[in-house]
Amino acid sequence: MKYAGSLLAFAAGLASAHYNFPDLFSNGALSSDWQYVRETTNFQSNGPVTDVTSDQIRCYELAGRPQANTSTVKAGSTIGFKADNVVTHPGPIQFYMAKVPSGQTAATFDGSGSVWFKIHTEEPTIDSTGLVWASTNQQEFQVPIPAATPSGDYLVRIEHIALHQAQSQGGAQFYLACGQLTVTNGGSGSPGPKIAFPGGYSATDPGILINIYYPVPTSYTPPGPAVWSG
Ligand SMILES: *[C@@H]1O[C@H](CO)[C@@H](O)[C@H](O)[C@H]1NC(C)=O
């Protein structure tokens, strides 16, 4: 896992606390905005999804969005997303993937059904102030595609859960986007467990309804299934 930011981006982030994820990192390079990432409803507002029962929790797709292209990547290689601002809020970055059903492509699949498996969750460190997140004030997030991932078309979903107002139900903020991938040189793993979006998260999950300030948490349980590492 590599989280990278810059001081310049940090300064810009102070003026605009929210964010979206327009750029995909694949094959060692960043895409242009919305080239491989489906344009999200918050492409201008940068605002979050707060209702985990909404279809927007899946890919946050803009109605009538332009079509995105699909990036061809090798299993085992590094993929990532870059946000338009630094991620200023406290909370975890998670990555999910969904295999596209036969007869569809990464460009056509809507991501519905129990198809999403988790490939990364950011675990906080804990100190006397509470949960400390490596993602805070970073802008770019990279993870490996498990080498055992079978070849084929996939959606890849990044999510950042901002927990600064998560002490009240509906207060957690979800910033997310989906990219389109064709995975080659794949393995013979069986990714899982899988969840649906919406469906896999509840507004009262302990990693979604949580007061991160008081009492100071001594652990964090992320929402969603265990990470599949291949
Ligand atoms: C997708 O690829 C085509 C062909 O290279 C290009 O013309 C088009 O602009 C691309 N679309 C996006 C969203 O980048």
The ligand as an SDF file (V2000), in Angstrom:
LIG
                    3D

 14 14  0  0  0  0  0  0  0  0999 V2000
  -11.8990    6.4370  -24.7480 C   0  0  0  0  0  0  0  0  0  0  0  0
  -11.0150    6.0590  -25.7970 O   0  0  0  0  0  0  0  0  0  0  0  0
  -11.3210    6.6810  -27.0480 C   0  0  0  0  0  0  0  0  0  0  0  0
  -10.3960    6.0630  -28.1000 C   0  0  0  0  0  0  0  0  0  0  0  0
   -9.0610    6.1730  -27.7040 O   0  0  0  0  0  0  0  0  0  0  0  0
  -11.1700    8.1840  -26.9200 C   0  0  0  0  0  0  0  0  0  0  0  0
  -11.4980    8.8170  -28.1240 O   0  0  0  0  0  0  0  0  0  0  0  0
  -12.0930    8.6870  -25.8120 C   0  0  0  0  0  0  0  0  0  0  0  0
  -11.8720   10.0610  -25.5930 O   0  0  0  0  0  0  0  0  0  0  0  0
  -11.8180    7.9370  -24.5110 C   0  0  0  0  0  0  0  0  0  0  0  0
  -12.8040    8.3150  -23.4910 N   0  0  0  0  0  0  0  0  0  0  0  0
  -12.4490    8.7810  -22.2910 C   0  0  0  0  0  0  0  0  0  0  0  0
  -13.5560    9.0470  -21.3430 C   0  0  0  0  0  0  0  0  0  0  0  0
  -11.2790    8.9820  -21.9620 O   0  0  0  0  0  0  0  0  0  0  0  0
  1  2  1  0
  1 10  1  0
  2  3  1  0
  3  4  1  0
  3  6  1  0
  4  5  1  0
  6  7  1  0
  6  8  1  0
  8  9  1  0
  8 10  1  0
 10 11  1  0
 11 12  1  0
 12 13  1  0
 12 14  2  0
M  END
$$$$
